[in-house]
Amino acid sequence: MNDLPTAIDFPGLTLRRLLPGDHAMVCAHRQAMFLEAGGDPHRLKTMTEHFGPWLWARLADGRYYGFVLLDDAQPVAAIGLMTIEWPPHPAHPDQEQRGYVLNVYVEPSHRRQGLASKLMRLAESEFAERGLDFAVLHATDVGRPVYAGLGWAATTEMAKALG
């Protein structure tokens, strides 16, 4: 899938698909996102040390895909996407996969311009192109109103750290 959707316009910015060479940018965006959400810097450093190798393999083989927005060749926003195996579910009763959105990040200099919302609409289009009709994400407090405004709803998911 090398073609880019054309229905969503990003005036003044260049849109392209994520490439393996975007590894460092994705890692930095992910760490910044969690830091801004109140994450512990030491734990986030450890997370990034383990996320990096995980990401390399997935960027290389296409299991991690998505888009980046460039302003004069500098990345200013990006979104990560995955197709994950999931058993048929009431939300997608005839599919064994769902879309997963992660690492949505907009540089502070480019916030409040609707870029996250446009990237989310782009993600929805990409999932549809791949035949997925259901997707999930985990939202930060800052991101939650953006996603809700696009029709994303909270679910009944719960979590527990084991160990």
Secondary structure, DSSP 8 states (H G I E B T S, - for coil): ------SS--TTSEEEE--GGGHHHHHHHHHHHHHHTT--HHHHHHHHHHHHHHHHHHHHHTSEEEEEEEETTEEEEEEEEEEEE---BTTBTT-SEEEEEEEEEE-GGG-SSSHHHHHHHHHHHHHHHTT---EEE---TTTHHHHHHTT------------
